[in-house]
Amino acid sequence: MKALFLAGGKGTRLRPLTDHLPKPMVPVMGRPLLERSIEALKECGVNKVVFSTGYRADDIEKYFSSSEFGVNIHYVCEDIPLGTGGAIKNCADYFNDTFIIFNSDIVSNIDLNDMVAFHKKKRADVTIAATRVQNPSSYGVIEYDEFGFATTFTEKPKPGEEKSDFINAGVYVFNPKVLDLIPSNRVVSVEKETFPALLQNGYKIAVYRGGTYWIDIGTPEKYMRVHADIFSGLCKIPENNFLTNRIYGLERIQIHDTARVIGPVWFGDDVRIGANVTVGPNVVVGSGFESGRGCVISDSILWNNVSVGSGVSITKSVVTAGVQNRKRYSVRKYHLLPGKQTASGHIISTYGRKDCHKLSQDKKIKILFLSTYPPRACGIATFTQDLICELEKTGQVDTSVAAVSDSEYSYPPRVKFTIEQQNEEAYAEAAEKINSSGFDLLMVEHEYGIFGGKWGKFLLNLTSRLKIPYFVTLHTVLPNPAESQKEIMSTLAAKSRKIITMASNTVDILQNTYGIERTKIEVVHHGVPEYPSTERDTLKKELGLTGRFIVSTFGLISPGKGLEYGIEAIARVAKKHPDILYFILGQTHPVVKRKDGEKYREKLERTVKNFGLEEKVRFVNRYLKIEEIIRYLQLSDVYMTPYLGKDQAVSGTLAYAAGYGRVIISTPYLYAEEMLKDGRGLLADFRSPATLAERIEEVMTHPEQQEEMERRTQELGKTMYWGEVSLHYLHLFQAELQRGKEPPA
């Protein structure tokens, strides 16, 4: 199959990055965008490529002539710009069968194999990839019928006059016969002229709506955005997943013992990092980079062969190839031109300078958290407390809490006011307090059960009245919600700045089930507290447990935890392995206890007695401090979650176990499937003591497998410590507040 790249534009809006480089050649994670696009096309069988070039055409040809890229490449250079349609017509001689056309300034995850198959299934003459955006007035808008065929094209409609929120994504499948309708030797816009003409002449234009990520890198801001999206996991690149491997290329660099790298960071080749340098988070370091002592670099993209001297600080900047910065100097939100040397106090060049400081860099962000909070015994309360503590350590935020309460609690001073959970009027009153209290943003920790009304509907009384931006962290994502649950979530998301989920396998659910825009969804790990590591054998010796194989489960106990199945699994294993010991750690969930007392715990205790496991199962019936939880995890050989709910989208207890590199055996609920993939643990069937027992025995009898799973889990766990996670939240808040503090309309 063949493909055509439209690569002739000047990239005017991307200046100054394109002053010395054609737009398709700007590096994305160290490799030209055009090269990355070719790699994607090769996956769907493309073996011949035509580049329609114009501006700085020699740069493109020189690069692609110097190496083997696995495709045949032809070059057609425009003497004068011909527009998108004219460029396609200018290359018509190369195409005698169905072919793909690709605008060279887009990054997307459109499944090209699927798009071509869709084109053939529809028997279309042209298929256009379409993507949904929040503000379609800046793009070419596509209307289509119930059969998936285009009916109308509108280029950049006025705001409020858009009849569709699907836009032309700049990827097409063409049958060559349609080329006959494009005039030769003149400027033609495929969007404004060719597509309407095809419809008028009865040609079938199918609209393909696949793909979950799309961005055109037409401006420096969008260029930086695509890198941020790659780091956050929103956009994927083949060589690395930054959700699981936070630092790419570390083995290829020379780094001083006193330097610090905070992921996510991408390193090129032949990089030298000096003493007391801090790199990261969210930094791309191109090949040939060299730094002096004491530099601080964050949220920036450094192209190849950049050199900086001692004491240089760079943040939120793009530094292009060949820049030398030799003096102690702070660079913030600037683009540095190649071949220049900065002098103290001298700004080389800026982009969007008037928008750089909507939020003062010296002013702390005032954040109010809406959540449960200790001493209320609740996993979300602990999560909120941990996140706040780590954010405060950055010195860049002031945090307060509006605590949702189901009883009387003695709260710490950080809790500024409380909301009575089942008092509907209290939510509207809380909104007025928030609006008048000078907060920059509200962070909502969401779980249906912690807010009042059916499925927490009272929360909408608060968010609908807010005059400041709000963010939502989801602690539950239901794949098959009731209509009322779906309506609440969709309404909550509509006016939020970002919806934060803790597992990437929930992103499609949020998009397809709740209709949330992909660009609004951010994946951020559940945080894990970082404590000094103690050897497992040392802890076992201290506790008189040498020689025992330890399995543990911790958390607030409730019937949904499926612990009776875990106990029966231990009974099965103990027949062959009498050295096994199972710790069930934690008190009964307060809500369960108020309703049913200790019935469930008593049932578990009877189960232990019936199986004769008094020496094999130990209960620790209290709310454990974090230090105790970590100690038990470090003691454990296996952490087990035999939970019954397949839709559970996050588990703080499983996150903790992953953070400390334990082998995890779990039933296959959503979060477990995400965390245990790639050899990081073992899944067992729901309500199946037999398969739980099989998985435990598999670990007990294969120590080398246990060691490998622990290694893989620890690699992921290192990215989940609260220090890393809190920085992800901080940069998310900072980036969104740069857009201003007005909530969405």
C-alpha positions in Angstrom: 0.0 0.0 0.0 1.1 3.6 -0.7 0.8 6.8 1.3 1.1 10.5 0.6 2.4 13.0 3.2 1.5 16.6 2.8 4.7 18.2 4.1 5.1 21.4 2.2 3.7 24.1 4.6 5.9 26.7 6.3 4.6 26.1 9.8 4.1 29.8 10.4 2.1 29.4 13.6 4.8 27.1 15.0 7.5 29.8 14.7 10.1 30.3 15.9 10.5 26.5 16.1 10.2 26.3 12.3 12.6 29.2 11.5 15.3 26.8 10.6 13.4 23.5 10.3 10.3 22.3 8.3 7.3 21.6 10.5 7.2 17.8 9.8 10.8 17.5 11.0 10.3 19.0 14.5 11.4 16.3 17.0 8.8 14.5 19.1 10.5 12.6 21.9 13.8 13.0 20.0 12.7 11.8 16.6 11.2 13.8 13.7 7.4 13.8 13.6 7.6 12.6 10.0 9.7 9.6 11.0 7.2 8.6 13.7 4.3 8.9 11.3 6.1 6.6 8.8 6.5 4.0 11.6 2.8 4.1 12.2 2.0 3.7 8.5 4.4 0.7 8.2 2.2 -1.1 10.8 -0.7 -1.2 8.3 1.4 -2.4 5.4 2.5 0.8 3.7 5.7 0.2 1.8 5.8 3.2 -0.5 5.7 6.8 0.6 5.5 10.1 -1.4 6.5 13.3 0.3 4.8 16.4 -1.1 7.3 19.0 0.0 7.9 22.8 -0.3 9.4 24.8 2.5 13.0 23.7 3.3 12.4 20.5 1.1 16.1 19.8 1.1 16.1 19.3 4.9 13.5 16.5 4.6 15.3 14.8 1.7 18.7 15.0 3.3 17.4 13.3 6.5 15.5 10.5 4.9 18.2 9.8 2.4 20.8 9.2 5.2 19.2 6.1 6.7 17.1 3.1 5.8 13.5 3.6 7.0 11.9 0.4 5.7 9.9 2.1 2.9 10.4 3.4 -0.6 10.4 7.2 -0.5 9.7 9.5 -3.5 9.8 13.3 -3.3 7.6 15.8 -5.2 8.6 19.4 -4.5 6.1 22.2 -5.2 7.6 25.2 -7.0 4.8 27.3 -5.5 2.4 26.4 -2.7 -0.6 24.5 -4.2 -2.8 24.0 -1.1 -3.8 20.6 0.2 -5.9 19.6 -2.9 -3.3 21.0 -5.3 -0.5 19.0 -3.6 -2.6 15.8 -3.8 -3.2 16.4 -7.5 0.5 17.2 -8.1 1.4 13.7 -6.9 -1.4 11.8 -8.8 1.0 9.9 -11.1 2.2 7.9 -8.1 -1.2 6.4 -7.2 -3.2 3.8 -9.2 -4.8 2.1 -6.2 -6.4 3.0 -2.8 -3.9 5.1 -0.8 -3.6 6.9 2.5 -3.1 10.7 2.8 -1.6 12.1 6.0 -1.2 15.8 7.0 2.3 15.9 8.4 1.6 18.1 11.5 -0.7 15.7 13.4 -0.1 13.2 16.2 -2.8 10.6 16.7 -3.6 7.0 17.6 -5.9 6.5 14.7 -5.9 2.8 13.8 -5.0 3.0 10.1 -5.6 -0.7 9.5 -9.1 -0.3 10.9 -9.7 2.8 8.9 -8.7 1.2 5.6 -11.0 -1.8 6.4 -13.8 0.6 7.2 -13.2 2.4 3.9 -13.5 -0.9 2.0 -16.5 -2.1 4.0 -18.4 1.2 3.2 -17.3 1.0 -0.5 -16.5 4.7 -0.1 -14.7 6.8 -2.7 -13.0 8.8 0.1 -12.9 8.1 3.9 -12.1 11.0 6.2 -10.9 10.4 9.8 -12.9 12.6 12.1 -12.2 13.5 15.7 -14.4 15.2 18.3 -13.2 18.5 19.9 -14.6 20.9 22.4 -14.3 24.0 20.2 -14.8 23.0 16.6 -15.0 26.6 15.3 -11.3 26.6 14.7 -11.4 23.6 12.4 -13.2 22.1 9.4 -16.5 20.6 10.7 -18.1 17.5 9.3 -21.8 16.6 9.4 -22.7 13.0 8.6 -25.9 10.8 8.3 -27.0 7.8 10.3 -25.0 5.5 7.8 -21.7 7.3 8.5 -21.4 9.2 5.3 -20.6 12.9 5.1 -23.4 15.3 4.2 -21.9 18.8 4.8 -18.5 20.4 5.3 -18.1 23.7 7.0 -14.7 25.4 7.3 -14.2 27.2 10.6 -17.8 28.0 11.5 -18.5 30.9 13.8 -18.7 30.0 17.5 -22.2 28.8 18.4 -23.0 28.0 14.7 -21.3 24.6 14.7 -23.8 21.8 13.8 -21.3 19.1 14.7 -18.4 18.7 17.1 -16.5 16.3 14.8 -13.7 17.8 12.7 -11.5 16.8 9.9 -8.5 15.0 11.5 -6.3 15.3 8.4 -6.0 11.6 7.6 -7.8 10.3 4.4 -8.2 7.1 2.4 -8.6 7.9 -1.3 -9.6 5.9 -4.3 -7.5 7.2 -7.2 -10.5 8.0 -9.4 -11.4 11.0 -7.3 -8.2 12.7 -8.3 -9.8 13.4 -11.7 -12.0 16.0 -10.0 -9.1 18.0 -8.7 -7.9 20.8 -11.0 -4.2 20.8 -12.0 -1.6 23.5 -11.7 -3.4 25.8 -9.3 -4.1 26.2 -5.6 -6.9 23.9 -4.4 -8.2 23.4 -0.9 -9.2 19.8 -0.4 -11.3 20.8 2.6 -13.1 23.8 1.0 -13.3 22.8 -2.6 -12.6 19.1 -3.3 -14.8 17.5 -0.7 -17.9 19.7 -1.4 -17.4 19.0 -5.1 -17.2 15.3 -4.5 -20.5 15.4 -2.6 -22.1 17.5 -5.3 -21.1 14.9 -7.9 -22.5 12.0 -6.0 -19.3 10.5 -4.6 -19.5 8.6 -1.3 -17.4 10.1 1.5 -17.3 7.9 4.7 -16.6 9.4 8.1 -14.3 7.2 10.3 -14.6 8.1 14.0 -12.0 5.8 15.4 -9.1 6.8 17.6 -8.9 8.3 21.1 -6.1 10.8 20.7 -5.5 13.6 18.2 -3.7 16.9 18.2 -2.1 19.1 15.5 1.2 20.6 16.6 0.5 23.9 14.8 1.7 26.1 17.7 4.5 25.9 20.3 1.9 25.4 23.0 0.5 22.4 21.2 4.0 21.1 20.5 4.7 21.2 24.3 1.3 19.7 24.9 1.9 16.6 22.9 5.0 15.8 25.0 3.0 16.3 28.2 0.4 13.9 26.8 3.0 11.3 26.1 4.4 11.6 29.6 1.0 11.3 31.1 0.1 8.3 29.1 -2.6 10.1 27.1 -0.6 9.6 23.9 1.6 6.5 23.3 4.9 6.1 21.6 6.2 2.6 20.6 9.5 2.6 22.5 8.2 3.4 26.0 5.2 3.6 28.3 5.8 6.4 30.8 3.1 5.1 33.1 5.2 2.0 33.9 8.8 3.2 33.0 9.2 6.8 34.1 12.7 7.3 32.8 13.6 6.3 29.3 17.2 6.0 28.2 18.9 6.2 31.6 21.3 3.5 30.7 22.6 5.6 27.8 23.7 8.6 29.8 26.6 9.7 32.1 25.1 11.1 35.3 27.0 12.4 38.3 26.4 10.6 41.6 24.9 13.8 43.1 22.5 14.5 40.2 18.8 13.7 40.5 16.4 12.6 37.8 12.7 12.9 38.5 10.5 11.0 36.0 9.0 11.2 33.6 12.1 12.0 31.5 13.2 11.0 28.0 16.9 10.9 27.3 18.7 10.7 24.0 22.2 9.4 23.4 25.5 10.7 24.6 24.0 12.8 27.4 26.2 14.1 30.3 24.5 15.4 33.5 26.8 17.3 35.9 27.0 17.4 39.7 23.9 18.6 41.8 21.8 18.8 38.7 18.0 18.1 38.9 16.3 17.0 35.7 12.6 16.5 35.6 9.8 15.9 35.8 8.4 16.2 32.2 11.7 16.8 30.4 12.9 15.6 27.0 16.7 15.7 26.8 18.1 15.4 23.3 21.2 13.6 22.2 24.5 15.4 22.9 23.2 17.3 25.9 25.8 18.5 28.4 25.3 20.4 31.6 27.4 22.1 34.2 26.8 22.0 38.0 23.7 22.8 39.9 21.3 23.2 36.9 17.5 22.7 37.4 15.5 21.6 34.3 11.8 20.8 34.4 8.8 20.8 32.1 11.0 21.5 29.0 12.0 20.1 25.7 15.7 20.2 24.8 16.6 19.4 21.2 19.9 17.8 20.2 23.4 19.3 21.1 22.2 21.7 23.7 24.9 22.8 26.2 24.2 24.7 29.5 26.7 25.9 32.1 26.5 25.8 35.8 23.6 27.3 37.7 21.2 27.5 34.7 17.5 27.0 35.4 15.1 26.0 32.6 11.4 25.5 33.0 8.4 25.3 30.6 10.7 26.0 27.6 11.7 24.6 24.2 15.5 24.9 23.7 16.4 24.2 20.1 19.4 22.4 18.6 22.8 24.0 19.2 21.9 26.4 22.0 24.7 27.2 24.4 23.8 28.7 27.7 27.0 29.3 29.7 26.1 31.7 32.5 23.9 31.4 35.6 20.6 32.3 34.1 16.9 31.5 34.5 14.9 30.5 31.4 11.1 30.3 31.8 8.6 29.7 29.1 11.0 30.8 26.4 12.2 29.4 23.1 15.9 29.8 22.7 17.2 30.2 19.1 20.0 28.0 17.8 23.6 29.2 17.8 23.0 31.9 20.4 24.7 32.3 23.8 22.6 33.8 26.5 23.9 36.6 28.7 22.7 37.4 32.2 19.3 39.2 32.1 18.9 38.9 28.4 15.9 37.2 26.8 16.5 35.7 23.4 13.0 35.2 22.2 9.5 34.3 23.5 6.4 32.7 22.3 3.0 33.7 23.7 4.8 36.0 26.1 1.7 37.9 27.1 0.1 34.7 28.3 3.1 33.4 30.2 2.2 34.6 33.6 -1.5 34.5 34.0 -0.7 32.7 37.2 2.2 34.3 39.1 5.0 31.8 39.4 5.8 33.1 42.9 2.2 32.9 44.2 1.1 29.7 45.9 -1.9 27.9 44.4 -4.8 27.9 46.9 -6.5 24.5 46.7 -9.6 23.3 48.5 -10.2 19.5 48.6 -13.8 18.3 48.8 -13.5 14.8 50.3 -13.8 12.7 53.4 -10.9 13.3 55.8 -9.3 11.7 58.9 -10.3 10.9 61.6 -13.2 9.5 59.5 -12.1 5.9 58.7 -12.2 5.8 55.0 -9.8 5.0 52.2 -10.5 8.2 50.3 -9.9 10.2 53.5 -6.4 8.6 53.8 -5.8 9.2 50.1 -6.7 12.9 50.4 -4.5 13.4 53.5 -1.5 11.7 51.8 -1.9 13.8 48.6 -2.2 17.0 50.6 0.9 16.3 52.7 3.0 15.7 49.6 1.7 18.7 47.7 2.5 20.9 50.7 6.1 19.7 50.6 6.5 21.3 47.2 6.1 24.8 48.7 3.9 25.8 45.8 0.4 25.3 47.2 -1.7 26.1 50.2 -4.3 23.4 50.9 -7.6 23.3 52.8 -10.3 20.7 53.1 -14.1 20.8 53.0 -14.9 17.5 54.8 -18.0 15.5 53.9 -19.2 14.1 57.2 -21.6 11.3 58.2 -21.1 11.9 61.9 -19.4 14.2 64.4 -15.6 14.2 64.1 -12.8 16.1 65.7 -11.1 17.4 62.5 -7.6 19.0 62.3 -7.3 22.8 61.5 -6.8 22.1 57.8 -10.5 21.3 57.6 -12.1 24.8 57.1 -15.7 23.6 57.1 -17.8 20.5 56.9 -20.7 19.4 54.8 -23.4 17.2 56.3 -23.5 14.3 53.9 -27.3 13.9 53.6 -28.2 17.6 53.9 -29.1 18.7 50.4 -29.1 22.4 51.2 -25.6 22.2 52.7 -24.1 21.6 49.3 -25.4 24.9 47.8 -24.3 26.7 50.9 -20.8 25.2 50.6 -20.6 26.5 47.0 -21.2 30.0 48.2 -18.4 29.6 50.9 -16.0 28.3 48.3 -16.7 31.1 45.8 -16.1 33.8 48.4 -13.0 32.2 50.1 -10.3 33.1 47.5 -9.5 29.5 46.4 -7.9 29.0 43.0 -9.5 25.6 42.4 -11.5 22.8 44.0 -10.3 19.2 43.9 -13.2 16.8 44.2 -12.4 13.3 45.4 -15.3 11.4 44.0 -17.0 8.2 45.0 -20.7 7.8 44.6 -21.2 6.7 48.3 -19.6 9.6 50.1 -21.9 12.3 48.9 -25.6 12.7 49.7 -28.7 11.9 47.7 -29.2 8.9 45.4 -25.8 8.0 44.0 -24.3 11.2 45.5 -26.5 13.5 43.4 -26.3 16.3 46.0 -22.8 17.0 44.8 -24.2 18.6 41.6 -25.9 21.2 43.8 -22.4 22.4 44.7 -20.5 22.1 41.4 -23.2 23.7 39.3 -22.8 26.9 41.4 -19.0 27.1 41.4 -17.3 30.2 40.0 -13.8 28.7 40.2 -12.4 25.7 38.2 -12.7 22.2 39.6 -11.0 18.9 39.0 -12.3 15.5 39.8 -10.4 12.4 40.9 -12.5 9.2 40.3 -12.2 6.5 42.9 -14.9 4.4 41.1 -15.5 4.0 37.4 -18.5 1.8 36.6 -18.4 0.2 33.2 -22.2 -0.5 33.3 -23.7 2.4 35.3 -27.4 2.9 36.0 -28.8 5.7 34.0 -28.8 8.0 37.1 -25.2 7.2 37.8 -24.2 7.9 34.2 -26.1 11.2 34.3 -24.4 12.3 37.5 -20.9 11.5 36.2 -21.5 13.1 32.8 -22.8 16.2 34.3 -19.9 16.4 36.8 -17.4 16.0 34.0 -19.0 18.5 31.7 -17.9 21.5 33.7 -14.7 20.1 35.2 -11.3 21.1 34.0 -9.9 17.6 34.2 -11.2 14.1 35.1 -8.4 12.1 36.8 -8.5 8.3 36.7 -6.0 6.0 38.2 -6.0 3.3 35.6 -5.5 3.6 31.9 -8.0 0.8 31.2 -10.8 3.0 32.4 -10.2 5.7 29.8 -12.3 4.0 27.1 -15.1 3.5 29.6 -15.1 7.2 30.5 -15.1 8.1 26.8 -17.6 5.6 25.4 -19.9 5.1 28.3 -20.0 8.6 29.8 -19.2 10.7 26.8 -16.2 12.5 28.4 -13.7 14.1 25.9 -10.4 12.2 25.8 -8.5 15.5 26.2 -10.2 16.1 29.5 -9.1 12.8 31.0 -5.8 12.5 32.8 -4.3 9.2 34.1 -2.5 9.6 37.4 -1.3 6.7 39.6 -2.7 6.1 43.0 0.0 7.4 45.3 2.0 5.2 47.7 3.9 6.5 50.8 7.6 6.0 50.7 9.3 4.5 53.7 12.7 3.0 54.2 12.9 -0.6 53.0 13.5 -3.4 55.5 14.5 -6.9 54.3 11.7 -9.4 54.5 13.8 -12.0 56.2 14.9 -9.5 58.9 11.3 -8.7 59.7 10.3 -12.3 59.8 13.2 -13.0 62.3 12.1 -10.0 64.5 8.6 -11.3 64.6 9.5 -15.0 65.1 8.2 -15.9 61.7 11.4 -17.3 60.1 10.5 -20.0 57.6 6.9 -19.0 57.3 5.4 -18.0 53.9 3.4 -14.9 54.5 0.2 -13.9 52.7 -1.6 -10.7 53.7 -4.7 -8.6 52.9 -5.3 -5.3 54.5 -8.0 -2.6 54.5 -11.4 -1.9 56.0 -13.2 -5.3 56.1 -16.6 -5.7 54.4 -18.4 -8.6 52.6 -17.3 -7.3 49.1 -13.7 -8.2 50.0 -14.3 -11.9 49.5 -12.1 -12.9 52.4 -13.9 -16.1 53.0 -12.6 -17.3 49.6 -9.1 -16.3 50.6 -9.3 -18.2 53.9 -10.5 -21.4 52.1 -7.6 -21.0 49.6 -5.2 -21.0 52.6 -6.9 -24.1 53.9 -6.2 -25.8 50.6 -2.5 -24.7 50.4 -1.9 -25.6 54.1 -2.4 -29.3 53.3 0.9 -29.3 51.3 2.6 -26.3 52.8 2.0 -26.1 56.6 4.4 -23.1 56.9 1.9 -20.7 55.3 0.5 -17.9 57.4 -2.3 -15.4 56.3 -2.7 -12.0 57.9 -6.1 -10.3 57.6 -5.4 -6.7 58.6 -7.9 -4.0 59.5 -11.1 -3.2 61.3 -14.6 -3.7 60.0 -15.7 -0.8 57.7 -17.6 1.7 59.9 -20.6 1.8 57.6 -20.9 -2.0 57.7 -20.4 -2.1 61.4 -23.2 0.5 62.0 -25.6 -1.6 59.9 -24.6 -5.2 60.7 -22.2 -5.0 63.6 -19.5 -7.6 63.4 -21.5 -10.3 61.6 -19.1 -10.6 58.7 -15.9 -10.7 60.8 -17.6 -13.4 63.1 -18.4 -15.3 59.9 -14.7 -15.2 58.9 -13.6 -16.3 62.3 -16.0 -19.3 62.2 -14.6 -20.2 58.8 -11.1 -20.2 60.2 -12.2 -22.4 63.1 -14.1 -24.8 60.8 -11.0 -25.3 58.6 -8.8 -25.7 61.7 -6.7 -22.8 60.6 -6.2 -21.0 64.0 -2.4 -21.3 63.5 -2.5 -20.3 59.8 -4.7 -17.2 59.9 -4.3 -14.2 62.1 -6.7 -11.2 62.4 -5.4 -7.8 63.3 -8.6 -6.1 64.2 -7.9 -2.3 64.2 -7.4 0.6 61.9 -3.7 0.4 61.1 -1.3 3.4 60.8 0.5 3.7 57.5 3.8 2.7 59.1 2.2 -0.6 60.3 0.7 -1.3 56.8 4.1 -0.8 55.1 5.8 -3.1 57.7 3.3 -5.9 57.1 3.7 -5.4 53.3 7.4 -5.7 53.6 7.0 -8.8 55.7 4.7 -10.5 53.0 5.6 -12.9 50.3 2.2 -12.5 48.6 -0.4 -9.8 48.8 -3.9 -11.2 48.0 -7.1 -9.3 47.1 -9.9 -11.9 46.5 -12.4 -9.1 45.9 -15.8 -9.8 44.4 -16.6 -6.7 42.4 -15.3 -6.9 38.9 -15.9 -3.2 38.2 -13.5 -1.9 40.9 -11.5 0.8 39.1 -9.0 1.5 41.9 -7.7 -0.2 45.1 -5.5 1.7 47.4 -4.4 -1.5 49.1 -3.3 -3.1 45.9 -1.5 0.1 44.9 0.4 0.0 48.2 1.4 -3.6 47.6 2.6 -2.7 44.1 4.5 0.3 45.5 6.5 -2.1 47.7 7.1 -4.7 45.0 5.1 -7.5 46.4 3.8 -10.4 44.3 0.1 -9.8 44.1 -2.6 -12.5 43.6 -6.0 -11.1 42.8 -9.3 -11.6 41.3 -9.6 -9.9 37.9 -11.3 -6.6 38.8 -10.5 -3.6 36.6 -7.7 -2.2 38.6 -6.1 -5.5 39.2 -6.1 -6.3 35.5 -4.3 -3.0 34.9 -1.7 -3.3 37.6 -0.9 -7.0 37.2 -0.4 -7.1 33.5 3.1 -7.6 32.0 4.1 -10.3 34.5 3.6 -8.2 37.6 1.3 -10.7 39.4 -1.2 -13.5 39.0 -5.0 -13.4 38.5 -7.5 -16.0 39.9 -11.1 -16.5 39.2 -13.8 -14.7 41.2 -15.2 -16.7 44.1 -12.8 -19.5 43.5 -10.7 -20.7 46.4 -9.2 -23.4 44.1 -7.6 -20.9 41.6 -6.5 -18.7 44.5 -4.8 -21.7 46.0 -3.2 -22.7 42.7 -1.7 -19.2 42.3 -0.3 -19.2 45.8 1.3 -22.6 45.3 2.7 -21.4 42.0 4.6 -18.7 43.8 5.7 -20.9 46.7 7.1 -23.6 44.4 8.8 -21.2 41.9 11.0 -18.8 43.9 12.7 -17.6 40.7 9.2 -16.6 39.3 8.5 -14.8 42.6 11.7 -12.8 42.3 11.0 -11.8 38.7 7.4 -10.7 39.5 8.7 -8.7 42.4 11.3 -7.0 40.2 8.7 -6.1 37.6 6.2 -4.8 40.2 8.9 -2.8 41.9 9.7 -1.0 38.6 6.1 0.1 38.4 6.0 0.8 42.1 8.8 3.3 42.0 6.7 5.5 39.8 3.8 5.4 42.3 5.4 7.1 45.3 3.5 10.1 46.5 6.5 12.4 45.7 6.1 11.6 42.0 2.3 11.5 42.0 1.9 14.8 43.8 4.2 16.5 41.2 1.9 15.1 38.4 -1.1 16.8 40.2 0.9 20.0 40.7 1.9 20.3 37.1 -1.7 19.5 36.0 -3.0 22.3 38.2 -0.4 24.8 37.0 -1.0 24.0 33.4 -4.8 24.4 33.7 -4.6 27.6 35.7 -2.4 29.1 33.0 -5.7 29.1 31.0 -7.3 31.3 33.6 -9.6 30.6 36.5 -13.0 30.8 34.8 -14.9 27.6 35.0 -16.2 26.1 31.7 -19.5 27.6 30.5 
